[in-house]
Every structure is written in C-alpha cells, then in structure tokens.
Amino acid sequence: MPALREFARDQLAIAEQKGLRRRMVQTERTGPAIVRRAGRDLVSFSCNDYLNLAHHPRVIAAATRALNQQGAGAGASRLVTGNHPAYGELESLLAQMKQTERALVFSSGYAANVGTIPALVGRDDLILIDRLAHACQWDGARLSGATVLRFEHNDVENARELLKTHRQSFGRCLILTETVFSMDGDLGPIDELRDLASRHDAWLMTDDAHGLGLIPPRLADLQMGTLSKAVGVAGGYVCGPSEVVAYLENRARTLMFSTGLPPSNVAAAAEALKILRDDPDLCARPIASARRFTSALGRPPAASPIVPVVLGEPERAMAASAMLEQNGLLVVAIRPPSVPPGTARLRFAFSASLQVEDIDRAAGLLKEQGYA
C-alpha cells in the first residue's frame, strides 16, 4: 500500500507541474443553460446537452412515469431480464432517424464503441482510424487485436494510400471516423470515406455522438452515437442492418455483460427523440448560435455547435477559462491528453437556450483580453 500511495502521489505531482492535473468540481445544473458552482450561477458554454432536453417538461414527465411504473433500475443485463418495454420504442425511433433497419442501445457511447469494434474485427484484420477520433474508438480498436493504422485527420487520400498498401494483407477491414469531431467541431468526410470503403471491401463505422439531430444523417455501414448529448440523458447506440444488430446482441461484450439502462432513462430518451424529430427550429438553434459567435470573432462559419479557441499551452487556456468564469461564463479549458500537446483550448459548446447577449459577451471578452 505505501508503494501504491507513493506512485499515485508522484504521478499527481508530475501532472500538477505540467498544468495537467484535473479535479472534479461540484456543478449543479439549475436551468437549461445555467449551472451553479461555488455558490455562483454561471452561463454554461461547456454542456453537450445541445437542445437542453434534459430540462424539458415532456422528457422529465416520461422519466417520472417510467420510474413510478417500473422502478429505478433494470435489474439485469438486457439478455437476462433487463430488456424492459421502453427499449423497443427507443430503438425504433433511432433506426428511423438514422435511416437504418435496426438500432441497438448500450449503457453508454463508450460501451457501444468498445463493444462493437472488437465484435467485428480481430487479430487477422485491419482497422483504419482518423488520428483525432474519440478515445472510445481508439480503445475499441486496440482491444480488438486487429492491426490499427491511423490516417491523418480527415485526409481521404492518406486513407486511400494506406488501403492500397495494406488492405490485401488482411481479412476484414474497418474504417473509423466521426461525423462531428468533439474537440474541433469540424465534420468528417463521410461520403468520400464510404465510397473508399466500398471500393476496398471495407466497412465504415461513424461516431455521430455530436451530430444526432443537429446535422442531417450521413449514411455509413454502421452508425454509432450517444444519448447523452442532444438527447439529454444517458446511453449509446449502434444503428445498421438487422443481421448485424442481431449479431452484436450475441457478441458485443459490453452489452452482454452490463446491466441495462434504467427504464426512466430509456423512456426519457424516447420522448426526447420525438421532440428532436418534430421541432426542426429547436435543432437549428445551436449551430445558429455557434455561427453568431464565429462571426463575432471574424472566423469562418461554424460547421457544428462546437467551436474551439485554441490557445496553446495549458496555463494560457486555464487563465482564459478563469477570466470568463470571473465574468459569469463557464467555458472549461481542455488540455492534453484530451487534445494534442500544444493545442490546449477553450471548447465552446452552444446549446439552444443560450441568449444572444451572452454569446456576444463571450466573444467580446475574448477579444478584449487578447484570447480571440
């Protein structure tokens, strides 16, 4: 035990010295775009609940009904007794929205990637993955035992060259990318990668965690995503052909060996998807707000609700975050290893309930203080 304690202490000291130590801060969400920290109300630009559906009365009511009728937990994995009735509606809504035959809901987006990727490819197979893909895609790729080759960010030609050189040496081949990249807010070249996969007998799997409901569906062999962003609750999913979904029910270990989501969570997600489906004006607001912000900073229009302000070293990003918090705005600094070294940043995430005066104030503060 002393050696373990000493190891942890030394590693924390190193992280502290580099400006990379993280600490959880108690944060209470008191409204759609308002949080409370240390007794202060702050306007939050650091929430992925892009449509603010976590506070929507219909979503809360659906969760409450399911909680009262079915209890607080699922009781077991979905393959045992945890496949409660709310799952059917949710998966049907997801499949319709993603224009696929079936959907399969997991306990989280992380579990969806880490369970699905190793179920599809193994030791004799090949994975091509975008350099900036999310950690759960990388972890799923590494756990699969397949040979993993990265291509430069959004570089279809680099991916093409890798396939020409290596594809014939392997059995199955899986290409992994994101539709909206979580730290940069740019869009993946899905159409081009889908065509490339088709030409090289490969499968394309996309991570749409930050795109669902905000950008039009972009078809791929498999579409993975989360219920914790625009849907406002928790969970993950994979959408695709019915046979593939049935196969994953039997082979995805993170589904097979995890307790199902609580009925209240699943019912809330289904209700949120109905709102998202039926209210295009609501879905348009986050990107409109992001574009107001980029226009104020003299930047090209935002492609998604995510706008990074790259500041370089962790200390500078932390100082900018502290300045904004002093002015009543919460914009958390993102540091390595979440982003590459030298690219610490403020990550602005725009939600539907943000007010134009707060957006303009955030842009003005960045320019006044030399962070724009």
C-alpha positions as CSV (number, residue, x, y, z in Angstrom):
1,M,0.0,0.0,0.0
2,P,2.7,2.6,0.7
3,A,4.3,1.9,-2.7
4,L,0.9,2.4,-4.4
5,R,0.3,5.6,-2.5
6,E,3.7,6.9,-3.4
7,F,3.2,6.0,-7.1
8,A,-0.1,8.0,-7.2
9,R,1.4,10.9,-5.3
10,D,4.3,11.2,-7.7
11,Q,2.1,11.0,-10.8
12,L,-0.2,13.7,-9.4
13,A,2.8,15.9,-8.7
14,I,4.0,15.5,-12.3
15,A,0.6,16.3,-13.7
16,E,0.4,19.4,-11.4
17,Q,3.7,20.6,-12.6
18,K,2.7,20.4,-16.2
19,G,-0.6,22.1,-15.6
20,L,-2.5,18.9,-16.5
21,R,-4.0,17.7,-13.2
22,R,-7.7,17.5,-13.2
23,R,-10.1,17.9,-10.3
24,M,-13.8,17.4,-10.3
25,V,-15.8,20.5,-9.4
26,Q,-19.3,20.2,-7.9
27,T,-21.6,21.6,-10.5
28,E,-25.4,21.8,-10.2
29,R,-27.4,22.3,-13.4
30,T,-30.2,24.7,-12.2
31,G,-31.6,25.5,-15.7
32,P,-31.2,24.6,-19.4
33,A,-28.0,26.8,-19.8
34,I,-27.3,27.8,-16.2
35,V,-25.1,26.0,-13.7
36,R,-24.1,26.7,-10.1
37,R,-20.5,26.4,-8.9
38,A,-19.2,27.6,-5.5
39,G,-22.5,29.4,-4.8
40,R,-22.4,31.3,-8.2
41,D,-24.7,31.0,-11.1
42,L,-22.8,30.8,-14.4
43,V,-24.0,30.7,-18.0
44,S,-22.6,27.4,-19.3
45,F,-20.8,27.1,-22.7
46,S,-19.5,23.6,-21.6
47,C,-22.6,21.4,-21.8
48,N,-23.2,18.9,-24.5
49,D,-27.0,18.9,-23.9
50,Y,-27.2,20.9,-27.1
51,L,-31.0,21.1,-27.2
52,N,-31.4,21.4,-23.4
53,L,-33.8,18.5,-23.4
54,A,-32.7,17.3,-20.0
55,H,-34.9,20.0,-18.5
56,H,-37.8,19.7,-21.0
57,P,-41.1,19.0,-19.2
58,R,-42.1,16.2,-21.5
59,V,-38.8,14.4,-21.0
60,I,-39.0,14.8,-17.3
61,A,-42.6,13.6,-17.3
62,A,-41.7,10.5,-19.4
63,A,-38.9,9.6,-17.0
64,T,-41.2,10.1,-14.0
65,R,-43.9,7.8,-15.4
66,A,-41.4,5.0,-16.1
67,L,-39.8,5.4,-12.7
68,N,-43.1,5.1,-10.9
69,Q,-44.3,2.2,-13.0
70,Q,-41.1,0.1,-13.4
71,G,-38.7,1.2,-10.6
72,A,-35.3,2.8,-10.5
73,G,-33.2,0.1,-12.2
74,A,-33.3,-2.6,-14.9
75,G,-32.3,-5.4,-12.6
76,A,-30.0,-7.3,-15.0
77,S,-28.4,-7.3,-18.4
78,R,-30.7,-6.9,-21.4
79,L,-30.2,-10.6,-22.4
80,V,-31.4,-11.7,-18.9
81,T,-34.3,-9.7,-17.6
82,G,-33.2,-6.1,-18.2
83,N,-34.8,-5.6,-21.6
84,H,-37.8,-3.6,-20.4
85,P,-40.5,-2.5,-22.8
86,A,-39.2,1.1,-23.3
87,Y,-36.3,-0.2,-25.3
88,G,-38.5,-1.2,-28.3
89,E,-39.8,2.3,-28.9
90,L,-36.4,4.0,-28.4
91,E,-34.6,1.6,-30.8
92,S,-37.4,2.0,-33.4
93,L,-37.1,5.8,-33.2
94,L,-33.3,5.7,-33.6
95,A,-33.4,3.4,-36.6
96,Q,-36.0,5.7,-38.3
97,M,-33.9,8.8,-37.6
98,K,-30.6,7.2,-38.8
99,Q,-32.4,5.6,-41.9
100,T,-31.3,2.1,-40.9
101,E,-33.1,-1.3,-40.4
102,R,-32.4,-1.6,-36.7
103,A,-30.8,0.0,-33.7
104,L,-29.2,-1.4,-30.5
105,V,-28.9,0.6,-27.3
106,F,-25.9,0.3,-25.0
107,S,-25.3,1.7,-21.5
108,S,-23.1,4.5,-22.9
109,G,-21.5,5.7,-26.1
110,Y,-18.2,4.4,-24.8
111,A,-19.6,1.0,-24.3
112,A,-21.1,1.0,-27.8
113,N,-17.7,1.6,-29.4
114,V,-15.7,-0.7,-27.1
115,G,-18.3,-3.5,-27.5
116,T,-18.9,-3.2,-31.3
117,I,-15.5,-2.8,-32.7
118,P,-13.9,-5.9,-31.2
119,A,-17.0,-7.9,-32.2
120,L,-16.5,-7.0,-35.9
121,V,-12.7,-7.4,-36.3
122,G,-9.9,-9.3,-34.7
123,R,-6.3,-10.4,-34.9
124,D,-6.1,-11.1,-38.6
125,D,-8.0,-7.9,-39.6
126,L,-7.2,-4.2,-40.3
127,I,-8.6,-1.0,-38.8
128,L,-8.0,2.5,-40.3
129,I,-8.8,5.2,-37.9
130,D,-8.8,9.0,-38.1
131,R,-5.9,10.4,-36.0
132,L,-8.3,12.6,-34.0
133,A,-11.1,10.0,-33.4
134,H,-12.5,9.8,-29.9
135,A,-10.8,7.8,-27.2
136,C,-13.5,5.2,-27.2
137,Q,-13.0,4.4,-30.9
138,W,-9.2,4.1,-30.2
139,D,-9.8,1.9,-27.2
140,G,-12.2,-0.3,-29.1
141,A,-9.7,-0.6,-31.9
142,R,-6.9,-1.6,-29.6
143,L,-9.0,-4.1,-27.7
144,S,-9.9,-5.8,-31.0
145,G,-6.4,-7.1,-31.5
146,A,-6.6,-6.0,-35.1
147,T,-3.7,-4.1,-36.8
148,V,-4.5,-0.5,-36.3
149,L,-3.3,2.2,-38.8
150,R,-4.2,5.8,-38.4
151,F,-4.8,8.2,-41.2
152,E,-4.2,12.0,-40.9
153,H,-7.2,13.9,-39.8
154,N,-10.0,14.0,-42.5
155,D,-7.4,13.0,-45.1
156,V,-9.2,10.7,-47.5
157,E,-6.1,10.4,-49.8
158,N,-4.0,9.3,-46.9
159,A,-6.6,6.6,-46.1
160,R,-6.7,5.6,-49.7
161,E,-2.9,5.1,-49.8
162,L,-3.0,3.0,-46.6
163,L,-5.7,0.8,-48.1
164,K,-3.7,0.4,-51.4
165,T,-0.6,-0.6,-49.5
166,H,-2.1,-2.8,-46.7
167,R,-5.6,-4.0,-47.5
168,Q,-4.7,-7.2,-49.3
169,S,-2.7,-8.5,-46.4
170,F,-5.7,-8.7,-44.0
171,G,-9.1,-10.3,-43.8
172,R,-11.8,-7.9,-42.7
173,C,-11.2,-4.1,-42.7
174,L,-13.0,-1.5,-40.7
175,I,-12.7,2.3,-41.2
176,L,-13.4,4.5,-38.1
177,T,-14.2,8.2,-38.0
178,E,-16.5,10.8,-36.5
179,T,-19.3,12.8,-38.2
180,V,-18.6,15.8,-35.9
181,F,-15.3,15.8,-34.1
182,S,-15.8,16.6,-30.5
183,M,-12.8,18.9,-29.9
184,D,-12.6,20.7,-33.2
185,G,-16.2,20.8,-34.3
186,D,-15.4,20.0,-37.9
187,L,-17.2,17.4,-40.0
188,G,-15.8,14.1,-41.2
189,P,-15.7,13.4,-45.0
190,I,-18.3,10.6,-44.6
191,D,-19.4,10.4,-48.2
192,E,-15.9,10.1,-49.5
193,L,-14.9,7.5,-46.9
194,R,-18.0,5.5,-47.6
195,D,-17.1,5.3,-51.3
196,L,-13.5,4.5,-50.4
197,A,-14.6,1.6,-48.1
198,S,-16.9,0.2,-50.9
199,R,-14.0,0.2,-53.4
200,H,-11.7,-1.7,-51.0
201,D,-14.1,-4.2,-49.5
202,A,-14.1,-2.4,-46.1
203,W,-16.8,-1.3,-43.7
204,L,-17.3,2.3,-42.5
205,M,-18.4,2.9,-38.9
206,T,-19.1,6.5,-37.8
207,D,-19.3,8.0,-34.4
208,D,-22.2,10.5,-34.5
209,A,-22.2,11.5,-30.8
210,H,-22.2,15.2,-31.5
211,G,-24.2,15.2,-34.7
212,L,-27.5,13.4,-33.9
213,G,-30.4,15.8,-34.5
214,L,-28.0,18.7,-35.4
215,I,-26.8,17.8,-38.8
216,P,-28.5,15.7,-41.5
217,P,-27.9,11.9,-41.3
218,R,-24.8,10.8,-43.1
219,L,-25.1,7.2,-44.1
220,A,-22.5,4.5,-43.3
221,D,-22.4,0.7,-42.8
222,L,-22.7,1.3,-39.0
223,Q,-23.7,4.5,-37.3
224,M,-22.8,4.8,-33.6
225,G,-23.8,7.6,-31.3
226,T,-24.8,8.6,-27.8
227,L,-28.0,9.6,-26.0
228,S,-26.1,11.9,-23.7
229,K,-25.6,14.9,-26.0
230,A,-28.6,16.3,-28.0
231,V,-30.9,13.7,-26.5
232,G,-30.1,14.9,-23.0
233,V,-30.0,11.7,-21.0
234,A,-27.5,8.8,-21.0
235,G,-26.7,5.7,-23.1
236,G,-25.3,4.9,-26.5
237,Y,-26.4,3.1,-29.6
238,V,-25.4,1.4,-32.9
239,C,-27.6,1.5,-36.0
240,G,-27.2,-0.7,-39.0
241,P,-28.5,-3.8,-40.9
242,S,-30.8,-6.1,-38.9
243,E,-28.5,-9.1,-39.2
244,V,-25.6,-7.0,-37.9
245,V,-27.6,-5.8,-34.9
246,A,-28.7,-9.3,-34.1
247,Y,-25.0,-10.4,-34.3
248,L,-24.0,-7.7,-31.9
249,E,-26.7,-8.8,-29.4
250,N,-24.7,-12.1,-29.3
251,R,-21.2,-10.8,-29.4
252,A,-20.8,-7.3,-28.0
253,R,-19.4,-7.9,-24.5
254,T,-20.3,-4.5,-23.2
255,L,-24.0,-5.3,-24.0
256,M,-23.9,-8.9,-22.9
257,F,-22.3,-8.3,-19.5
258,S,-23.7,-4.9,-18.5
259,T,-26.9,-4.2,-16.6
260,G,-29.5,-2.5,-18.8
261,L,-30.2,1.2,-18.5
262,P,-32.9,2.2,-16.0
263,P,-36.4,2.3,-17.6
264,S,-36.7,6.0,-16.7
265,N,-33.6,6.8,-18.8
266,V,-34.8,4.9,-21.8
267,A,-38.3,6.4,-21.7
268,A,-36.9,9.9,-21.4
269,A,-34.6,9.3,-24.4
270,A,-37.5,8.1,-26.5
271,E,-39.5,11.2,-25.6
272,A,-36.5,13.4,-26.3
273,L,-36.1,11.9,-29.8
274,K,-39.8,12.7,-30.6
275,I,-39.2,16.3,-29.7
276,L,-36.0,16.4,-31.7
277,R,-37.8,14.8,-34.7
278,D,-40.7,17.2,-34.6
279,D,-39.0,20.5,-33.9
280,P,-36.5,21.5,-36.6
281,D,-36.4,25.1,-35.3
282,L,-35.1,23.9,-32.0
283,C,-32.5,21.7,-33.7
284,A,-31.3,24.7,-35.7
285,R,-30.5,27.0,-32.8
286,P,-27.2,25.6,-31.5
287,I,-25.4,25.9,-34.9
288,A,-27.0,29.3,-35.4
289,S,-25.6,30.4,-32.1
290,A,-22.2,29.0,-32.9
291,R,-22.2,30.9,-36.2
292,R,-23.0,34.1,-34.4
293,F,-20.0,33.5,-32.2
294,T,-17.6,32.7,-35.1
295,S,-18.8,35.8,-37.0
296,A,-18.1,38.0,-34.0
297,L,-14.6,36.6,-33.8
298,G,-14.1,37.1,-37.6
299,R,-13.9,33.3,-38.2
300,P,-15.4,31.1,-41.0
301,P,-18.9,29.9,-40.1
302,A,-19.1,27.1,-37.6
303,A,-20.0,23.7,-39.0
304,S,-21.4,22.4,-35.8
305,P,-22.3,23.5,-32.2
306,I,-18.7,23.1,-31.2
307,V,-16.2,26.0,-31.6
308,P,-12.6,25.6,-30.2
309,V,-10.5,28.6,-29.3
310,V,-7.0,27.1,-29.4
311,L,-4.6,28.9,-27.0
312,G,-1.6,26.5,-27.0
313,E,-0.2,25.8,-23.5
314,P,-2.4,24.6,-20.7
315,E,-1.6,27.6,-18.4
316,R,-3.0,30.0,-21.0
317,A,-6.1,28.0,-21.5
318,M,-6.7,27.8,-17.8
319,A,-6.2,31.6,-17.4
320,A,-8.7,32.3,-20.1
321,S,-11.2,29.9,-18.5
322,A,-10.7,31.6,-15.2
323,M,-11.2,35.1,-16.7
324,L,-14.5,34.0,-18.3
325,E,-15.7,32.4,-15.1
326,Q,-15.0,35.6,-13.2
327,N,-17.3,37.2,-15.7
328,G,-20.1,34.7,-15.1
329,L,-19.4,32.4,-18.1
330,L,-18.4,28.7,-17.7
331,V,-16.0,27.6,-20.5
332,V,-13.9,24.7,-19.3
333,A,-10.3,24.5,-20.6
334,I,-9.4,21.3,-22.5
335,R,-5.9,20.1,-22.1
336,P,-3.7,17.1,-23.1
337,P,-4.3,14.2,-23.4
338,S,-7.8,15.1,-24.4
339,V,-6.2,17.2,-27.2
340,P,-2.7,17.0,-28.7
341,P,0.2,18.8,-26.9
342,G,0.4,22.4,-27.7
343,T,-3.3,22.7,-28.6
344,A,-4.9,23.4,-25.2
345,R,-8.1,25.3,-25.8
346,L,-11.4,26.6,-24.7
347,R,-14.1,24.4,-26.1
348,F,-17.3,26.3,-26.6
349,A,-20.4,24.1,-26.9
350,F,-23.5,26.1,-28.0
351,S,-26.9,25.0,-26.8
352,A,-30.4,26.0,-27.8
353,S,-31.2,28.1,-24.7
354,L,-28.1,30.4,-24.8
355,Q,-29.0,34.0,-25.1
356,V,-27.5,36.3,-27.8
357,E,-26.3,38.8,-25.2
358,D,-24.3,36.0,-23.5
359,I,-22.8,34.8,-26.8
360,D,-21.8,38.4,-27.8
361,R,-20.4,39.0,-24.3
362,A,-18.2,35.8,-24.5
363,A,-16.8,36.9,-27.9
364,G,-16.2,40.4,-26.6
365,L,-14.3,39.3,-23.5
366,L,-12.0,37.0,-25.6
367,K,-11.2,39.9,-27.9
368,E,-10.7,42.4,-25.1
369,Q,-8.4,40.1,-23.1
370,G,-6.3,39.0,-26.1
371,Y,-7.6,35.4,-26.4
372,A,-9.5,35.7,-29.6
